[in-house]
């Protein structure tokens, strides 16, 4: 039980640090130095610097576990997606007209972001059920995670497409930056999950 409580606290800290991953500030400069293992793992991702910054606090619990790195990346992605979904929900509530194209685009974005959150949360849970590597059970759960994270990334892209076509410049800019950051950490998480398949 103590191990799970500690991991939960680490997840919260890493998510807070990662929240400003795209633009480091004085607060993020105090992040612990990334381990060589995490640096090496993050090289397989599309956004390695963001990956390293988000996972820096996972050095003790992750140690040298590829599965641990992937699970940590998924947790960060799920938490960031939840935060952005809540932000889009607030933007939707402020929409001037429920019938406007912009309002519709924000609602569409909210729906897809909620789907993304659900899929990422399911993926985090599924990672904990994988069992022994190279077993049929492991392969089945890994396939589920890969499918759901890919779908979450598609959801985030769909949100961006809807905004680019129907939202005004101010709303589009306000939401787009946040959703793009979620897409970046989701892409990184998927890359780290996919690496588990190459080790089977």
C-alpha positions in Angstrom: 0.0 0.0 0.0 2.8 2.4 0.9 4.4 1.8 -2.5 1.1 2.8 -4.3 0.7 5.9 -2.2 4.3 7.0 -3.0 3.8 6.4 -6.7 0.6 8.4 -6.6 2.4 11.4 -5.1 5.1 11.1 -7.7 2.5 11.0 -10.4 1.0 14.3 -9.1 4.4 16.0 -8.9 5.4 14.9 -12.4 2.2 16.0 -13.9 2.6 19.5 -12.3 6.1 19.8 -13.7 5.0 18.5 -17.1 2.2 21.0 -17.2 4.7 23.7 -18.3 6.9 21.3 -20.2 6.6 23.1 -23.5 7.9 26.4 -21.9 10.4 25.8 -19.0 10.2 28.4 -16.3 12.3 29.0 -13.1 10.2 26.5 -11.3 10.9 23.7 -13.8 14.6 24.4 -13.7 14.6 22.8 -10.2 13.5 19.4 -11.7 15.9 16.6 -10.7 18.5 15.7 -13.3 17.2 13.1 -15.6 18.7 9.6 -15.3 20.6 8.2 -18.2 18.0 5.4 -18.5 15.2 7.9 -19.0 17.2 10.0 -21.4 17.9 6.8 -23.4 14.2 5.8 -23.3 13.0 9.3 -24.4 15.2 9.2 -27.5 12.6 6.8 -29.0 9.9 9.5 -28.7 9.0 12.4 -31.0 9.5 15.0 -28.3 12.5 13.8 -26.2 13.0 17.0 -24.3 9.4 17.1 -23.1 9.6 13.4 -22.3 12.7 13.9 -20.2 11.2 16.8 -18.3 8.0 15.0 -17.6 9.6 11.8 -16.4 12.5 13.4 -14.4 10.7 12.9 -11.1 10.1 9.2 -11.8 13.8 8.3 -11.5 13.4 6.4 -8.1 10.3 4.4 -8.8 10.9 3.8 -12.5 14.6 2.9 -12.1 15.5 0.9 -15.2 12.1 -0.5 -16.1 10.8 0.1 -19.7 7.3 -0.8 -18.5 7.6 1.6 -15.6 8.7 4.4 -18.0 5.7 3.7 -20.3 3.3 3.6 -17.4 4.6 6.9 -16.0 4.3 8.6 -19.4 0.7 7.3 -19.7 -0.2 8.7 -16.3 1.2 12.1 -17.1 -0.7 12.1 -20.4 -4.0 11.1 -18.7 -3.6 13.8 -16.1 -2.8 16.5 -18.6 -5.7 15.4 -20.9 -8.0 15.6 -17.9 -6.8 19.1 -17.0 -7.2 20.3 -20.6 -10.7 18.7 -20.9 -11.7 20.7 -17.8 -10.4 23.9 -19.4 -12.3 23.3 -22.7 -15.4 22.6 -20.6 -15.0 26.1 -19.0 -14.6 27.6 -22.4 -17.7 25.8 -23.7 -19.7 27.3 -20.8 -18.6 30.8 -21.8 -19.6 30.4 -25.4 -21.7 33.4 -26.5 -24.2 31.4 -28.6 -24.9 27.7 -28.3 -25.8 27.7 -32.0 -22.6 29.4 -33.4 -20.1 27.4 -35.4 -17.4 28.3 -32.8 -19.5 27.0 -29.9 -20.1 23.8 -31.9 -16.4 23.4 -32.5 -15.6 23.9 -28.8 -18.3 21.3 -27.9 -16.9 18.9 -30.4 -13.4 19.4 -29.0 -14.7 18.8 -25.5 -16.4 15.6 -26.5 -13.2 14.3 -28.2 -11.0 15.3 -25.2 -13.3 13.5 -22.8 -13.0 10.4 -25.0 -9.2 10.9 -24.9 -9.2 11.1 -21.1 -11.3 7.9 -20.8 -9.0 6.0 -23.2 -5.8 7.1 -21.4 -7.2 6.3 -18.0 -8.2 2.8 -19.3 -4.7 2.4 -20.7 -3.1 3.3 -17.3 -5.3 0.7 -15.6 -4.5 -1.9 -18.3 -0.8 -1.4 -17.8 -1.2 -2.7 -14.3 -2.9 -5.9 -15.5 -0.2 -7.0 -18.1 1.4 -9.7 -16.1 4.6 -11.4 -17.1 6.4 -10.2 -20.2 6.3 -12.5 -23.2 3.1 -14.2 -22.0 -0.2 -14.3 -24.0 -1.8 -12.2 -21.3 1.0 -9.5 -21.7 0.5 -9.4 -25.4 -3.3 -9.0 -25.1 -3.1 -6.2 -22.6 -0.3 -4.4 -24.5 -2.4 -4.5 -27.7 -5.3 -2.9 -25.8 -3.1 -0.1 -24.5 -1.7 0.5 -28.0 -5.1 0.7 -29.5 -6.5 3.0 -26.8 -3.6 5.4 -26.8 -3.6 5.6 -30.6 -7.3 6.4 -30.4 -6.7 9.1 -27.8 -4.1 10.7 -30.0 -6.7 10.7 -32.9 -9.2 12.3 -30.5 -6.8 15.1 -29.8 -6.1 15.6 -33.5 -9.8 15.7 -34.2 -10.3 18.4 -31.6 -7.6 20.5 -33.3 -9.1 20.0 -36.8 -12.5 21.1 -35.6 -11.1 24.3 -34.0 -9.0 25.2 -37.1 -12.1 25.0 -39.3 -14.7 26.6 -37.1 -13.4 28.6 -34.2 -12.3 32.2 -34.2 -8.6 33.2 -33.7 -8.8 33.9 -30.0 -10.6 30.7 -28.9 -8.6 28.6 -31.4 -5.3 30.0 -29.9 -6.4 29.6 -26.3 -7.4 25.9 -26.7 -5.0 24.8 -29.4 -1.8 25.3 -27.4 -3.1 23.2 -24.5 -4.4 20.4 -26.8 -1.1 20.3 -28.7 0.8 19.8 -25.4 -1.5 16.9 -24.6 -0.9 15.5 -28.1 2.9 15.7 -27.6 2.9 13.8 -24.3 0.4 11.3 -25.7 2.6 10.7 -28.7 5.6 10.2 -26.4 3.6 7.7 -24.2 2.6 5.7 -27.3 6.2 5.5 -28.5 7.3 4.2 -25.1 4.4 1.7 -25.0 5.3 0.5 -28.5 8.8 -0.2 -27.4 7.5 -2.8 -25.0 6.3 -4.8 -28.0 9.8 -4.9 -29.4 11.0 -6.6 -26.3 8.6 -9.5 -26.4 
